[in-house]
Each structure stands twice: as structure tokens, then as C-alpha cells.
Amino acid sequence: MMKFLFMMLFMIPLCFLKNMFWMVQMMLMLLMLMFMNLSISINTFSNLGYMMSCDFISYGLILLSIWISMLMLMSSENLNNNMFYMNFFLFNVLLLLMMLYMVFSVMNLFMFYFFFESSLIPTLLLIIGWGYQPERIQAGMYLLMYTLFVSLPMLMGIFFIFLNLNNLIMYFFKFFNMNYFLLYLSMIMAFLVKMPMYFVHLWLPKAHVEAPISGSMILAGIMLKLGGYGLLRIMILFQKLGMKFNFIWVVISLMGGLFISLNCFCQVDMKSLIAYSSVAHMSLVICGIMSMSYWGFLGSYVMMIGHGLCSSGMFCLVNINYERIFSRSLFINKGMINFMPSMSLWWFLLMSSNMAAPPSMNLLGEISLINSMVSWSWMTMFTLILISFFSMGYSLYLYSYTQHGKYNMSIYSFYTGVSREYLLLMLHWVPLNLMIIKIDYFFIWF
């Protein structure tokens, strides 16, 4: 596992050379291919070192991190053309990737906490340094304050676990059961804010709307998954308490998912709509993990990978429009099918994946999550039906509003999609819909 970290480390000098933008991207693609060839045991930890290791949950999320980082560079072509602090941007993306790689591969809970928190800093720099509006400072503060407010209790919780168990290796958690309510609360809240759960989700739409395209992609693709990953790892310590108190988070998430889905219909900013839809999807993931069932864990894992690719792709589509029209308003982005008919196909494909149409991974994740929730309690059926229906509704609303209707007369100059953009969208859509062929790998890692 360390060899990949060193490869990223030795890519850093490339960032400060001239005209190395595409070189760094190609190196990331190479890293991706090398990591894909890693021989990994499905049902246990493999590639063990003193500090790092890889099991199937880590493997999928690290792959997703490298993939999204590569696509972030591909989508930020404008920064390269304008030479807008390009070298620092490349360095920032690489730094973020290293942090995320460490989060998903370290075995020690304290090291996990350390990298979990330090991944905030490059994200903050992305939002504040390359964001579009002056409100980006406020958005950055929201992101920082929400996350840091719940992180200190988590740190105390980690110290308490070490005091009691004398080790912090995640693999050994299955031998212990910690029956302390405050510990349960302090450990879980940090991940629920990161997910984000309804009531603590306000930082997300703000951060998304103010972030540049690369910031939005990494936020939607990976940052939300840190919370899910943490919950998957930590819930094994709190099985007794989980059986008693998990219903609270399930109820909040189901009702929150429903409200947020309705809220999506009120949005006029395209980025804001996609950001809120992420909250709705993540609420299902929280429900799946909190049901503490086999189906729930599998479904949440598949849904996290699927949503990472799908949401990131949708932010790319919005950015493609934004680079041409300089507005994300739904009132101005109308009738785009007249200007970019082939881009309209990509809008349709990614929107259909967002509403969990086959053959996307979102469909499989949603089926598993619905299965786990209904077996947990039949009453969840009603909210799940509504959430699924509304998720189809707002995806359709966004698609039909942007692609159809009378186009805005004020758009006086326009150019259609370039091959880089089509490749970018293809690299989001193809893994999202073709991984379903080998889905058995996602379903036997437990």
C-alpha cells in the first residue's frame, strides 16, 4: 500500500514544472491502472503493513478517489488555459488525494481521525482559492465549523476507546462491544455531519454552490463518503447500543430525505438542486448502515460508489453549461437541446442514473437499501416510496427544464461540446453502468 503513496509523493515535483497539467493527469491514470491490478482478498484484509492495509470497502473507495481526482483535472481545463495558479492547484489536488488515500487505507483509528480532519484543509483551499462568488469565504467557514464542532468529541471518544481497549486497530473492533451512550453519540455524530444527515446538512449546499467544479466533484464524489466509510467501520463497536438507538437516525434520515426531495423542486440554481439531491441519497445510505443488516451494509456501499460517480458527472454537466452561459440559473439555461443536442444525451443518461434507472449501480444500491429498510420495519415503506418517486421527479424536472423550452435570446455566442468534455462524461457514466456486470464482487466482501 505504501508504494502507491510514494508514487503520489513523487508526483508533487511535477506540479511545479511548466506545462505539466496533462502529465499529472496521465500519471494519475497510470496509478489508477496499477491500483486496479492489486491482488486483493475479498473477505479479509490484504496488503497488510504496520499501518496500512486494504479490504474491499477501502479498495472501492480508494479507486473512486483516484478516478475522481483524475477527472477533476480533466474538468478544470479553464484554469490551465488562463494559467490561474495552475501549479498550486495541481499540488492541492494531489495533497487531497494523498489525504483521502490515507483515510481509506490506515488501520489505526487515531490515524484515520487525523487524515479525516486534514482532508478538510485542501478542500477549504479549493473552495476559497478557486470558487466563483465572494460568499465562498462564508461557505468555507460553514464547512469548517460544522465539521470541527463535532470532531472534538470524536477525538475524546477515540482516547476513551484506547484507554479501555489498549489498541485502536479497526480490525480488532469485532472482538469488543462498548456500551457507553455518550461514546456512541460522540463517535457517530462526526460521521453523520460529514454524510450529511438532515438537520446538520446546511454546510453542503453552500459549499457546493460556491466551490469550483473540481471542488464540487471531490465533495460529492468522496467527501460525503468519508462519513459512510467511518460508520461502516465503527458500528461494529456499538452493536448493543445500535439496536437500541439507531431508530432515531433512521427516522430523522427518512423524514429528512423526504423534505429535501421536496425542497429540490424549489431550487432555481442547478448546482444547488444537485447538492440537495445528494443529501436525499445519503439519507438512504445512513438508513442502510443504521439498520445494521447485511443488505443495508452492502446497499450503502454500492450506493456510495454509484452516487460518487453519478453526482460528480452531473456537476460536470452543470459546469459545461456554466462555462458557456456564465449562469447556473434554471431560468437562463433553457432549451439547451437546440444548441448542444449530443450533450443532451449525456444529460439524459446521467439524470436517468440519478433516478436509479437500470443498469446503473444506483439501482442496485437502492434495491438493497429498500430491502434492508422494509425488513427493519414495514412502516418505512411509505417514506421510501415517496423518496424514490420524488427523486425521479426532480431528476426529470432538472432535465426537462434545462433541455427543453424556448431558449434565452440573450445567449449571443455559443460553442458546442468539445471532445474533452464528452470523454469526461463518458468516464463518469461507463463505470457507473458497466460495473453492474461484475456486481458480485460488491456483494461478497462481508
Buried (B, 14 or more C-beta within 10 A) or exposed (E): BEEBBEBBEEBBEBBEEEEBBEBBBEBBBEBBEEBEEBEBEBEEBBBBEEBBBBBBBBBBBBBBBBBBBBBBBBBBBEBBEEEBEBBBBBBBBBBBBBBBBBBBBBBBBEBBBBBBBBBBBBBBBBBBBBBBEEEBEEBBBBBBEBBEEBBEBBBBBBEBBBEEBEEBEBBEBEEEEBEBEEBBBBBBBBBBBBBBBBEBBEBBBBBBBBBBBBBBBBBBBBBBBBBBBBBBBBBBBBBEBBEEBBBEBBBBBBBBBBEBBBBBEEBEBBBBBBBBBBBBBBBBBBBBBBBBBEBBBBBBBBBBBBBBBBBBBBBBBBBBBBBBBEBBEBEBBBBBBBBBEEBBBBBBBBBBBBBBBEBBBBBBBBBBBBBBBBEBEEEBEEBBEBBBEBBBBBBBBBBEBBBBBEBBEEBEEEEEBEEEBBEBBEBBBEBBBEBBEEEEEBBEBE
